[in-house]
Amino acid sequence: MVLIGGGLGALSSLTERFQPHPHWRLLLVVGFLGGYTTFSSFEYVTLRAARQDSKWIALLNAIGSVVAGYVAVWLGVAAAGRR
């Protein structure tokens, strides 16, 4: 998920810079990459950990996933040259 977040940040920045047709941006960013970054699997794994009496693992998964995803998007934007 982190790798996809980085790619999402980079691709979003590149489409802002080069401004292709709006449909291309939707297809690439939302269509291809957005489909892989749904919260459903994240929520399921967190819920499963919480139900298995692993409350700390569930909390760590929730916080770690959000932070790691944010950092990956930030790095993707930086790598694309948009600081």
C-alpha angles and dihedrals in degrees: 000000000000092000091051090049090055091049090048091054093047095046092047091052094047093050090050091050099045096031104211120186108303091243091060091053091051092047095049102036103031101023104044105021100026091059091063097049101061118144093226096090092041091052093045094052091047093048092048092052091048092050091050091060092258096124093153091051090049091050092046090049092051096047095038094049094050094046094044091047092051092048091049092052091047091050091048091053091047092048090052089056099251107122 
